Amino acid sequence: MTWQPEVDEIERRRAIAREMGGEEAVARHHERGELTLRERLDGLLDDGSYREYGVLSGSTEYSEEGELTGFTPSNAIVAIGKLGGRDIVVGGEDATIRGGASDG
C-alpha cells in the first residue's frame, strides 16, 4: 500500500492555495504596485524564517464520485517566523481572494 495518491492530492491543493485569487487577481494587485499578503509577510520576517500554517484551509467542491472539482483557498494567512531574531506570529487577509473579505 502506498500513500502517494494522497500526498499528491495534498501537494495539488497546496499549489492551488499558493495561487491565491489566481494569476489575474495577483497581476492586478501587482499592477497597482501592491504586494500580496504572502509577499508582505515574507518580506517582513527575517530571511528564511517564514512558515505558513493553514495553507489548506478553504472551501471545497466535490463531484458525485467524491472527486475534488473546486477549491477556493481561505484569504486568511497565518505564519510564524522571526523578526529581529525573535519568534512572532503574523497574519492577515489577502485581497486577491474575494477582495480580502473575511471567511465565514
Biopython code that builds the backbone (N, CA, C, O; Angstrom):
import numpy as np
from Bio.PDB.StructureBuilder import StructureBuilder

atoms = [
    (1, "MET", "N", (0.843, -1.181, 0.000)),
    (1, "MET", "CA", (0.000, 0.000, 0.000)),
    (1, "MET", "C", (0.886, 1.242, 0.000)),
    (1, "MET", "O", (1.927, 1.292, 0.655)),
    (2, "THR", "N", (0.439, 2.233, -0.751)),
    (2, "THR", "CA", (1.184, 3.486, -0.818)),
    (2, "THR", "C", (0.250, 4.661, -0.547)),
    (2, "THR", "O", (-0.934, 4.626, -0.882)),
    (3, "TRP", "N", (0.800, 5.682, 0.055)),
    (3, "TRP", "CA", (0.048, 6.898, 0.332)),
    (3, "TRP", "C", (0.304, 7.959, -0.738)),
    (3, "TRP", "O", (-0.141, 9.098, -0.600)),
    (4, "GLN", "N", (1.012, 7.595, -1.793)),
    (4, "GLN", "CA", (1.396, 8.582, -2.794)),
    (4, "GLN", "C", (0.218, 9.337, -3.400)),
    (4, "GLN", "O", (0.330, 10.548, -3.590)),
    (5, "PRO", "N", (-0.914, 8.688, -3.718)),
    (5, "PRO", "CA", (-2.042, 9.475, -4.255)),
    (5, "PRO", "C", (-2.520, 10.552, -3.282)),
    (5, "PRO", "O", (-2.861, 11.655, -3.709)),
    (6, "GLU", "N", (-2.549, 10.254, -2.002)),
    (6, "GLU", "CA", (-2.975, 11.237, -1.011)),
    (6, "GLU", "C", (-1.951, 12.361, -0.877)),
    (6, "GLU", "O", (-2.313, 13.532, -0.768)),
    (7, "VAL", "N", (-0.682, 11.997, -0.885)),
    (7, "VAL", "CA", (0.386, 13.009, -0.817)),
    (7, "VAL", "C", (0.309, 13.916, -2.040)),
    (7, "VAL", "O", (0.436, 15.135, -1.917)),
    (8, "ASP", "N", (0.102, 13.334, -3.210)),
    (8, "ASP", "CA", (-0.021, 14.128, -4.434)),
    (8, "ASP", "C", (-1.208, 15.082, -4.360)),
    (8, "ASP", "O", (-1.119, 16.225, -4.807)),
    (9, "GLU", "N", (-2.317, 14.612, -3.796)),
    (9, "GLU", "CA", (-3.511, 15.463, -3.666)),
    (9, "GLU", "C", (-3.254, 16.627, -2.720)),
    (9, "GLU", "O", (-3.690, 17.747, -2.988)),
    (10, "ILE", "N", (-2.564, 16.384, -1.635)),
    (10, "ILE", "CA", (-2.223, 17.463, -0.706)),
    (10, "ILE", "C", (-1.343, 18.495, -1.402)),
    (10, "ILE", "O", (-1.560, 19.698, -1.257)),
    (11, "GLU", "N", (-0.363, 18.034, -2.148)),
    (11, "GLU", "CA", (0.524, 18.961, -2.866)),
    (11, "GLU", "C", (-0.243, 19.747, -3.924)),
    (11, "GLU", "O", (0.036, 20.927, -4.140)),
    (12, "ARG", "N", (-1.210, 19.103, -4.587)),
    (12, "ARG", "CA", (-2.030, 19.797, -5.590)),
    (12, "ARG", "C", (-2.832, 20.908, -4.924)),
    (12, "ARG", "O", (-2.918, 22.016, -5.455)),
    (13, "ARG", "N", (-3.415, 20.623, -3.774)),
    (13, "ARG", "CA", (-4.199, 21.634, -3.066)),
    (13, "ARG", "C", (-3.315, 22.762, -2.552)),
    (13, "ARG", "O", (-3.726, 23.922, -2.565)),
    (14, "ARG", "N", (-2.123, 22.443, -2.106)),
    (14, "ARG", "CA", (-1.193, 23.496, -1.665)),
    (14, "ARG", "C", (-0.842, 24.415, -2.831)),
    (14, "ARG", "O", (-0.773, 25.633, -2.668)),
    (15, "ALA", "N", (-0.622, 23.832, -4.004)),
    (15, "ALA", "CA", (-0.295, 24.631, -5.187)),
    (15, "ALA", "C", (-1.448, 25.563, -5.540)),
    (15, "ALA", "O", (-1.219, 26.725, -5.876)),
    (16, "ILE", "N", (-2.689, 25.068, -5.468)),
    (16, "ILE", "CA", (-3.857, 25.902, -5.734)),
    (16, "ILE", "C", (-3.923, 27.032, -4.715)),
    (16, "ILE", "O", (-4.157, 28.183, -5.084)),
    (17, "ALA", "N", (-3.722, 26.721, -3.453)),
    (17, "ALA", "CA", (-3.790, 27.738, -2.397)),
    (17, "ALA", "C", (-2.730, 28.811, -2.595)),
    (17, "ALA", "O", (-2.992, 29.988, -2.346)),
    (18, "ARG", "N", (-1.552, 28.430, -3.035)),
    (18, "ARG", "CA", (-0.473, 29.409, -3.231)),
    (18, "ARG", "C", (-0.770, 30.356, -4.390)),
    (18, "ARG", "O", (-0.176, 31.430, -4.486)),
    (19, "GLU", "N", (-1.692, 29.956, -5.271)),
    (19, "GLU", "CA", (-2.089, 30.832, -6.380)),
    (19, "GLU", "C", (-2.996, 31.954, -5.905)),
    (19, "GLU", "O", (-3.301, 32.878, -6.660)),
    (20, "MET", "N", (-3.427, 31.873, -4.653)),
    (20, "MET", "CA", (-4.310, 32.843, -4.014)),
    (20, "MET", "C", (-5.547, 33.056, -4.878)),
    (20, "MET", "O", (-6.235, 32.086, -5.196)),
    (21, "GLY", "N", (-5.849, 34.276, -5.262)),
    (21, "GLY", "CA", (-7.042, 34.563, -6.059)),
    (21, "GLY", "C", (-6.869, 34.276, -7.534)),
    (21, "GLY", "O", (-7.763, 34.570, -8.328)),
    (22, "GLY", "N", (-5.752, 33.714, -7.916)),
    (22, "GLY", "CA", (-5.498, 33.388, -9.318)),
    (22, "GLY", "C", (-4.523, 34.354, -9.952)),
    (22, "GLY", "O", (-4.253, 35.436, -9.431)),
    (23, "GLU", "N", (-4.007, 33.936, -11.085)),
    (23, "GLU", "CA", (-2.983, 34.698, -11.800)),
    (23, "GLU", "C", (-3.440, 36.122, -12.130)),
    (23, "GLU", "O", (-2.681, 37.076, -11.961)),
    (24, "GLU", "N", (-4.678, 36.260, -12.599)),
    (24, "GLU", "CA", (-5.179, 37.586, -12.977)),
    (24, "GLU", "C", (-5.323, 38.503, -11.763)),
    (24, "GLU", "O", (-4.962, 39.678, -11.830)),
    (25, "ALA", "N", (-5.845, 37.978, -10.661)),
    (25, "ALA", "CA", (-6.029, 38.798, -9.458)),
    (25, "ALA", "C", (-4.681, 39.254, -8.907)),
    (25, "ALA", "O", (-4.537, 40.402, -8.485)),
    (26, "VAL", "N", (-3.707, 38.370, -8.910)),
    (26, "VAL", "CA", (-2.369, 38.731, -8.418)),
    (26, "VAL", "C", (-1.746, 39.764, -9.353)),
    (26, "VAL", "O", (-1.112, 40.713, -8.890)),
    (27, "ALA", "N", (-1.923, 39.588, -10.672)),
    (27, "ALA", "CA", (-1.369, 40.549, -11.637)),
    (27, "ALA", "C", (-1.993, 41.932, -11.443)),
    (27, "ALA", "O", (-1.279, 42.934, -11.480)),
    (28, "ARG", "N", (-3.314, 42.006, -11.238)),
    (28, "ARG", "CA", (-3.966, 43.298, -10.986)),
    (28, "ARG", "C", (-3.406, 43.951, -9.726)),
    (28, "ARG", "O", (-3.179, 45.160, -9.680)),
    (29, "HIS", "N", (-3.196, 43.143, -8.730)),
    (29, "HIS", "CA", (-2.639, 43.628, -7.464)),
    (29, "HIS", "C", (-1.249, 44.222, -7.706)),
    (29, "HIS", "O", (-0.949, 45.324, -7.244)),
    (30, "HIS", "N", (-0.412, 43.491, -8.426)),
    (30, "HIS", "CA", (0.946, 43.964, -8.721)),
    (30, "HIS", "C", (0.927, 45.209, -9.606)),
    (30, "HIS", "O", (1.761, 46.098, -9.435)),
    (31, "GLU", "N", (-0.021, 45.285, -10.555)),
    (31, "GLU", "CA", (-0.123, 46.462, -11.429)),
    (31, "GLU", "C", (-0.396, 47.735, -10.633)),
    (31, "GLU", "O", (0.009, 48.823, -11.041)),
    (32, "ARG", "N", (-1.075, 47.602, -9.511)),
    (32, "ARG", "CA", (-1.346, 48.745, -8.633)),
    (32, "ARG", "C", (-0.160, 49.042, -7.712)),
    (32, "ARG", "O", (-0.226, 49.942, -6.874)),
    (33, "GLY", "N", (0.913, 48.284, -7.872)),
    (33, "GLY", "CA", (2.094, 48.489, -7.042)),
    (33, "GLY", "C", (1.981, 47.860, -5.669)),
    (33, "GLY", "O", (2.734, 48.214, -4.762)),
    (34, "GLU", "N", (1.047, 46.926, -5.500)),
    (34, "GLU", "CA", (0.829, 46.284, -4.208)),
    (34, "GLU", "C", (1.402, 44.875, -4.201)),
    (34, "GLU", "O", (1.464, 44.210, -5.235)),
    (35, "LEU", "N", (1.815, 44.434, -3.031)),
    (35, "LEU", "CA", (2.282, 43.068, -2.839)),
    (35, "LEU", "C", (1.137, 42.227, -2.286)),
    (35, "LEU", "O", (0.233, 42.746, -1.632)),
    (36, "THR", "N", (1.185, 40.935, -2.552)),
    (36, "THR", "CA", (0.220, 40.043, -1.923)),
    (36, "THR", "C", (0.579, 39.939, -0.449)),
    (36, "THR", "O", (1.678, 40.310, -0.035)),
    (37, "LEU", "N", (-0.354, 39.436, 0.328)),
    (37, "LEU", "CA", (-0.074, 39.297, 1.759)),
    (37, "LEU", "C", (1.107, 38.364, 1.999)),
    (37, "LEU", "O", (1.948, 38.652, 2.850)),
    (38, "ARG", "N", (1.188, 37.263, 1.276)),
    (38, "ARG", "CA", (2.333, 36.358, 1.450)),
    (38, "ARG", "C", (3.650, 37.078, 1.159)),
    (38, "ARG", "O", (4.632, 36.899, 1.880)),
    (39, "GLU", "N", (3.666, 37.879, 0.121)),
    (39, "GLU", "CA", (4.886, 38.630, -0.208)),
    (39, "GLU", "C", (5.241, 39.619, 0.895)),
    (39, "GLU", "O", (6.412, 39.779, 1.237)),
    (40, "ARG", "N", (4.229, 40.282, 1.451)),
    (40, "ARG", "CA", (4.494, 41.249, 2.535)),
    (40, "ARG", "C", (4.988, 40.557, 3.795)),
    (40, "ARG", "O", (5.932, 41.021, 4.435)),
    (41, "LEU", "N", (4.342, 39.432, 4.155)),
    (41, "LEU", "CA", (4.774, 38.723, 5.362)),
    (41, "LEU", "C", (6.177, 38.168, 5.193)),
    (41, "LEU", "O", (6.996, 38.248, 6.109)),
    (42, "ASP", "N", (6.455, 37.607, 4.027)),
    (42, "ASP", "CA", (7.793, 37.054, 3.774)),
    (42, "ASP", "C", (8.849, 38.157, 3.834)),
    (42, "ASP", "O", (9.953, 37.932, 4.329)),
    (43, "GLY", "N", (8.516, 39.339, 3.336)),
    (43, "GLY", "CA", (9.457, 40.460, 3.384)),
    (43, "GLY", "C", (9.635, 41.031, 4.777)),
    (43, "GLY", "O", (10.698, 41.560, 5.102)),
    (44, "LEU", "N", (8.607, 40.930, 5.598)),
    (44, "LEU", "CA", (8.675, 41.438, 6.966)),
    (44, "LEU", "C", (9.571, 40.581, 7.848)),
    (44, "LEU", "O", (10.360, 41.096, 8.640)),
    (45, "LEU", "N", (9.441, 39.281, 7.701)),
    (45, "LEU", "CA", (10.146, 38.358, 8.591)),
    (45, "LEU", "C", (11.600, 38.182, 8.189)),
    (45, "LEU", "O", (11.971, 38.405, 7.036)),
    (46, "ASP", "N", (12.409, 37.783, 9.144)),
    (46, "ASP", "CA", (13.820, 37.514, 8.870)),
    (46, "ASP", "C", (13.937, 36.482, 7.752)),
    (46, "ASP", "O", (13.105, 35.583, 7.632)),
    (47, "ASP", "N", (14.980, 36.624, 6.938)),
    (47, "ASP", "CA", (15.200, 35.721, 5.799)),
    (47, "ASP", "C", (15.114, 34.258, 6.206)),
    (47, "ASP", "O", (15.751, 33.823, 7.166)),
    (48, "GLY", "N", (14.314, 33.509, 5.457)),
    (48, "GLY", "CA", (14.218, 32.068, 5.652)),
    (48, "GLY", "C", (13.389, 31.616, 6.830)),
    (48, "GLY", "O", (13.305, 30.416, 7.094)),
    (49, "SER", "N", (12.761, 32.555, 7.558)),
    (49, "SER", "CA", (12.033, 32.142, 8.756)),
    (49, "SER", "C", (10.521, 32.020, 8.542)),
    (49, "SER", "O", (9.824, 31.495, 9.411)),
    (50, "TYR", "N", (10.000, 32.492, 7.406)),
    (50, "TYR", "CA", (8.562, 32.452, 7.129)),
    (50, "TYR", "C", (8.075, 31.014, 7.072)),
    (50, "TYR", "O", (8.611, 30.201, 6.318)),
    (51, "ARG", "N", (7.061, 30.700, 7.867)),
    (51, "ARG", "CA", (6.468, 29.367, 7.859)),
    (51, "ARG", "C", (4.964, 29.521, 8.031)),
    (51, "ARG", "O", (4.481, 29.936, 9.084)),
    (52, "GLU", "N", (4.240, 29.180, 6.978)),
    (52, "GLU", "CA", (2.797, 29.397, 6.960)),
    (52, "GLU", "C", (2.040, 28.208, 7.537)),
    (52, "GLU", "O", (2.443, 27.055, 7.385)),
    (53, "TYR", "N", (0.930, 28.523, 8.204)),
    (53, "TYR", "CA", (0.048, 27.499, 8.759)),
    (53, "TYR", "C", (-1.341, 27.651, 8.159)),
    (53, "TYR", "O", (-1.797, 28.764, 7.902)),
    (54, "GLY", "N", (-2.003, 26.535, 7.941)),
    (54, "GLY", "CA", (-3.375, 26.553, 7.449)),
    (54, "GLY", "C", (-3.518, 26.792, 5.967)),
    (54, "GLY", "O", (-4.582, 27.203, 5.504)),
    (55, "VAL", "N", (-2.451, 26.540, 5.203)),
    (55, "VAL", "CA", (-2.492, 26.809, 3.770)),
    (55, "VAL", "C", (-3.596, 26.009, 3.069)),
    (55, "VAL", "O", (-4.064, 26.420, 2.007)),
    (56, "LEU", "N", (-4.013, 24.892, 3.632)),
    (56, "LEU", "CA", (-5.056, 24.068, 3.016)),
    (56, "LEU", "C", (-6.464, 24.456, 3.460)),
    (56, "LEU", "O", (-7.428, 23.791, 3.082)),
    (57, "SER", "N", (-6.603, 25.509, 4.246)),
    (57, "SER", "CA", (-7.930, 25.961, 4.663)),
    (57, "SER", "C", (-8.643, 26.604, 3.485)),
    (57, "SER", "O", (-8.032, 27.306, 2.679)),
    (58, "GLY", "N", (-9.921, 26.360, 3.400)),
    (58, "GLY", "CA", (-10.699, 26.968, 2.334)),
    (58, "GLY", "C", (-11.986, 26.213, 2.095)),
    (58, "GLY", "O", (-12.380, 25.355, 2.885)),
    (59, "SER", "N", (-12.638, 26.546, 0.989)),
    (59, "SER", "CA", (-13.902, 25.911, 0.616)),
    (59, "SER", "C", (-13.669, 24.937, -0.529)),
    (59, "SER", "O", (-12.978, 25.256, -1.497)),
    (60, "THR", "N", (-14.242, 23.762, -0.415)),
    (60, "THR", "CA", (-14.075, 22.744, -1.450)),
    (60, "THR", "C", (-15.409, 22.370, -2.074)),
    (60, "THR", "O", (-16.468, 22.527, -1.467)),
    (61, "GLU", "N", (-15.333, 21.873, -3.298)),
    (61, "GLU", "CA", (-16.490, 21.337, -4.004)),
    (61, "GLU", "C", (-16.096, 19.971, -4.535)),
    (61, "GLU", "O", (-14.971, 19.774, -4.994)),
    (62, "TYR", "N", (-17.036, 19.023, -4.469)),
    (62, "TYR", "CA", (-16.769, 17.663, -4.907)),
    (62, "TYR", "C", (-17.833, 17.196, -5.897)),
    (62, "TYR", "O", (-18.984, 17.627, -5.839)),
    (63, "SER", "N", (-17.431, 16.312, -6.801)),
    (63, "SER", "CA", (-18.374, 15.682, -7.720)),
    (63, "SER", "C", (-19.143, 14.596, -6.975)),
    (63, "SER", "O", (-18.825, 14.283, -5.828)),
    (64, "GLU", "N", (-20.148, 14.026, -7.622)),
    (64, "GLU", "CA", (-20.906, 12.937, -7.007)),
    (64, "GLU", "C", (-20.028, 11.724, -6.739)),
    (64, "GLU", "O", (-20.345, 10.906, -5.875)),
    (65, "GLU", "N", (-18.924, 11.602, -7.476)),
    (65, "GLU", "CA", (-17.994, 10.484, -7.292)),
    (65, "GLU", "C", (-16.990, 10.754, -6.174)),
    (65, "GLU", "O", (-16.151, 9.906, -5.870)),
    (66, "GLY", "N", (-17.077, 11.931, -5.565)),
    (66, "GLY", "CA", (-16.173, 12.264, -4.478)),
    (66, "GLY", "C", (-14.860, 12.882, -4.918)),
    (66, "GLY", "O", (-13.944, 13.030, -4.108)),
    (67, "GLU", "N", (-14.751, 13.249, -6.198)),
    (67, "GLU", "CA", (-13.538, 13.880, -6.710)),
    (67, "GLU", "C", (-13.593, 15.389, -6.469)),
    (67, "GLU", "O", (-14.639, 16.016, -6.634)),
    (68, "LEU", "N", (-12.476, 15.953, -6.084)),
    (68, "LEU", "CA", (-12.386, 17.389, -5.876)),
    (68, "LEU", "C", (-12.572, 18.099, -7.212)),
    (68, "LEU", "O", (-11.835, 17.829, -8.161)),
    (69, "THR", "N", (-13.546, 19.004, -7.299)),
    (69, "THR", "CA", (-13.784, 19.754, -8.535)),
    (69, "THR", "C", (-13.473, 21.237, -8.373)),
    (69, "THR", "O", (-13.306, 21.950, -9.362)),
    (70, "GLY", "N", (-13.395, 21.699, -7.137)),
    (70, "GLY", "CA", (-13.096, 23.106, -6.913)),
    (70, "GLY", "C", (-12.539, 23.344, -5.529)),
    (70, "GLY", "O", (-12.919, 22.678, -4.566)),
    (71, "PHE", "N", (-11.637, 24.299, -5.440)),
    (71, "PHE", "CA", (-11.049, 24.660, -4.154)),
    (71, "PHE", "C", (-10.776, 26.158, -4.164)),
    (71, "PHE", "O", (-10.017, 26.654, -4.996)),
    (72, "THR", "N", (-11.395, 26.868, -3.238)),
    (72, "THR", "CA", (-11.128, 28.287, -3.058)),
    (72, "THR", "C", (-10.389, 28.433, -1.740)),
    (72, "THR", "O", (-10.962, 28.185, -0.679)),
    (73, "PRO", "N", (-9.116, 28.835, -1.793)),
    (73, "PRO", "CA", (-8.347, 28.942, -0.548)),
    (73, "PRO", "C", (-8.889, 30.056, 0.340)),
    (73, "PRO", "O", (-9.480, 31.025, -0.136)),
    (74, "SER", "N", (-8.677, 29.895, 1.616)),
    (74, "SER", "CA", (-9.034, 30.939, 2.568)),
    (74, "SER", "C", (-8.160, 32.155, 2.307)),
    (74, "SER", "O", (-6.992, 32.025, 1.940)),
    (75, "ASN", "N", (-8.731, 33.335, 2.497)),
    (75, "ASN", "CA", (-7.913, 34.535, 2.330)),
    (75, "ASN", "C", (-7.125, 34.862, 3.593)),
    (75, "ASN", "O", (-6.261, 35.738, 3.580)),
    (76, "ALA", "N", (-7.424, 34.156, 4.686)),
    (76, "ALA", "CA", (-6.698, 34.376, 5.936)),
    (76, "ALA", "C", (-5.373, 33.619, 5.898)),
    (76, "ALA", "O", (-5.341, 32.416, 5.639)),
    (77, "ILE", "N", (-4.305, 34.324, 6.154)),
    (77, "ILE", "CA", (-2.973, 33.727, 6.146)),
    (77, "ILE", "C", (-2.339, 33.967, 7.513)),
    (77, "ILE", "O", (-2.303, 35.094, 8.005)),
    (78, "VAL", "N", (-1.845, 32.901, 8.113)),
    (78, "VAL", "CA", (-1.174, 32.974, 9.407)),
    (78, "VAL", "C", (0.194, 32.334, 9.256)),
    (78, "VAL", "O", (0.322, 31.251, 8.685)),
    (79, "ALA", "N", (1.205, 33.000, 9.766)),
    (79, "ALA", "CA", (2.565, 32.480, 9.665)),
    (79, "ALA", "C", (3.313, 32.739, 10.964)),
    (79, "ALA", "O", (2.983, 33.642, 11.733)),
    (80, "ILE", "N", (4.325, 31.921, 11.180)),
    (80, "ILE", "CA", (5.267, 32.190, 12.257)),
    (80, "ILE", "C", (6.609, 32.460, 11.610)),
    (80, "ILE", "O", (6.869, 32.043, 10.481)),
    (81, "GLY", "N", (7.432, 33.143, 12.321)),
    (81, "GLY", "CA", (8.762, 33.438, 11.819)),
    (81, "GLY", "C", (9.519, 34.224, 12.861)),
    (81, "GLY", "O", (9.138, 34.278, 14.030)),
    (82, "LYS", "N", (10.582, 34.822, 12.417)),
    (82, "LYS", "CA", (11.403, 35.638, 13.311)),
    (82, "LYS", "C", (11.454, 37.060, 12.776)),
    (82, "LYS", "O", (11.528, 37.296, 11.570)),
    (83, "LEU", "N", (11.413, 37.982, 13.699)),
    (83, "LEU", "CA", (11.559, 39.395, 13.373)),
    (83, "LEU", "C", (12.628, 39.940, 14.306)),
    (83, "LEU", "O", (12.425, 40.027, 15.517)),
    (84, "GLY", "N", (13.755, 40.301, 13.739)),
    (84, "GLY", "CA", (14.877, 40.733, 14.555)),
    (84, "GLY", "C", (15.372, 39.629, 15.470)),
    (84, "GLY", "O", (15.880, 39.888, 16.562)),
    (85, "GLY", "N", (15.215, 38.373, 15.004)),
    (85, "GLY", "CA", (15.670, 37.224, 15.776)),
    (85, "GLY", "C", (14.680, 36.716, 16.810)),
    (85, "GLY", "O", (14.931, 35.703, 17.462)),
    (86, "ARG", "N", (13.555, 37.409, 16.970)),
    (86, "ARG", "CA", (12.547, 36.993, 17.953)),
    (86, "ARG", "C", (11.402, 36.265, 17.254)),
    (86, "ARG", "O", (10.986, 36.661, 16.165)),
    (87, "ASP", "N", (10.895, 35.207, 17.876)),
    (87, "ASP", "CA", (9.764, 34.460, 17.332)),
    (87, "ASP", "C", (8.496, 35.300, 17.405)),
    (87, "ASP", "O", (8.185, 35.890, 18.440)),
    (88, "ILE", "N", (7.759, 35.347, 16.274)),
    (88, "ILE", "CA", (6.482, 36.061, 16.262)),
    (88, "ILE", "C", (5.472, 35.279, 15.424)),
    (88, "ILE", "O", (5.834, 34.406, 14.635)),
    (89, "VAL", "N", (4.203, 35.616, 15.615)),
    (89, "VAL", "CA", (3.107, 35.107, 14.806)),
    (89, "VAL", "C", (2.505, 36.308, 14.094)),
    (89, "VAL", "O", (2.225, 37.327, 14.726)),
    (90, "VAL", "N", (2.303, 36.198, 12.778)),
    (90, "VAL", "CA", (1.731, 37.285, 11.992)),
    (90, "VAL", "C", (0.612, 36.734, 11.131)),
    (90, "VAL", "O", (0.556, 35.534, 10.864)),
    (91, "GLY", "N", (-0.266, 37.599, 10.705)),
    (91, "GLY", "CA", (-1.350, 37.148, 9.843)),
    (91, "GLY", "C", (-2.095, 38.312, 9.237)),
    (91, "GLY", "O", (-1.845, 39.475, 9.555)),
    (92, "GLY", "N", (-3.005, 37.978, 8.370)),
    (92, "GLY", "CA", (-3.832, 38.979, 7.720)),
    (92, "GLY", "C", (-4.723, 38.315, 6.702)),
    (92, "GLY", "O", (-4.802, 37.089, 6.625)),
    (93, "GLU", "N", (-5.400, 39.144, 5.916)),
    (93, "GLU", "CA", (-6.302, 38.651, 4.890)),
    (93, "GLU", "C", (-5.822, 39.155, 3.545)),
    (93, "GLU", "O", (-5.614, 40.354, 3.359)),
    (94, "ASP", "N", (-5.647, 38.233, 2.604)),
    (94, "ASP", "CA", (-5.133, 38.582, 1.289)),
    (94, "ASP", "C", (-6.243, 39.127, 0.400)),
    (94, "ASP", "O", (-7.295, 38.502, 0.262)),
    (95, "ALA", "N", (-6.013, 40.285, -0.198)),
    (95, "ALA", "CA", (-7.019, 40.956, -1.017)),
    (95, "ALA", "C", (-7.208, 40.327, -2.388)),
    (95, "ALA", "O", (-8.149, 40.695, -3.091)),
    (96, "THR", "N", (-6.352, 39.391, -2.802)),
    (96, "THR", "CA", (-6.526, 38.769, -4.117)),
    (96, "THR", "C", (-7.603, 37.693, -4.097)),
    (96, "THR", "O", (-8.030, 37.228, -5.154)),
    (97, "ILE", "N", (-8.048, 37.290, -2.907)),
    (97, "ILE", "CA", (-9.076, 36.270, -2.759)),
    (97, "ILE", "C", (-10.338, 36.962, -2.246)),
    (97, "ILE", "O", (-10.366, 37.439, -1.112)),
    (98, "ARG", "N", (-11.365, 37.019, -3.064)),
    (98, "ARG", "CA", (-12.644, 37.646, -2.694)),
    (98, "ARG", "C", (-12.453, 39.065, -2.192)),
    (98, "ARG", "O", (-13.198, 39.517, -1.323)),
    (99, "GLY", "N", (-11.486, 39.761, -2.712)),
    (99, "GLY", "CA", (-11.254, 41.147, -2.317)),
    (99, "GLY", "C", (-10.860, 41.350, -0.881)),
    (99, "GLY", "O", (-10.951, 42.459, -0.355)),
    (100, "GLY", "N", (-10.414, 40.267, -0.227)),
    (100, "GLY", "CA", (-9.988, 40.347, 1.171)),
    (100, "GLY", "C", (-11.125, 40.205, 2.160)),
    (100, "GLY", "O", (-10.924, 40.360, 3.365)),
    (101, "ALA", "N", (-12.347, 39.905, 1.652)),
    (101, "ALA", "CA", (-13.496, 39.752, 2.557)),
    (101, "ALA", "C", (-13.247, 38.570, 3.483)),
    (101, "ALA", "O", (-12.734, 37.535, 3.056)),
    (102, "SER", "N", (-13.607, 38.723, 4.733)),
    (102, "SER", "CA", (-13.373, 37.677, 5.728)),
    (102, "SER", "C", (-14.126, 36.395, 5.393)),
    (102, "SER", "O", (-15.227, 36.430, 4.843)),
    (103, "ASP", "N", (-13.519, 35.274, 5.732)),
    (103, "ASP", "CA", (-14.177, 33.989, 5.573)),
    (103, "ASP", "C", (-15.228, 33.843, 6.642)),
    (103, "ASP", "O", (-15.115, 34.399, 7.735)),
    (104, "GLY", "N", (-16.270, 33.074, 6.305)),
    (104, "GLY", "CA", (-17.345, 32.818, 7.262)),
    (104, "GLY", "C", (-16.934, 31.805, 8.289)),
    (104, "GLY", "O", (-17.720, 31.470, 9.175)),
]
sb = StructureBuilder()
sb.init_structure("model")
sb.init_model(0)
sb.init_chain("A")
sb.init_seg("    ")
for serial, (resi, resn, name, xyz) in enumerate(atoms, 1):
    if name == "N":
        sb.init_residue(resn, " ", resi, " ")
    sb.init_atom(name, np.array(xyz, "f"), 0.0, 1.0, " ", f" {name:<3s}", serial, name[0])
structure = sb.get_structure()
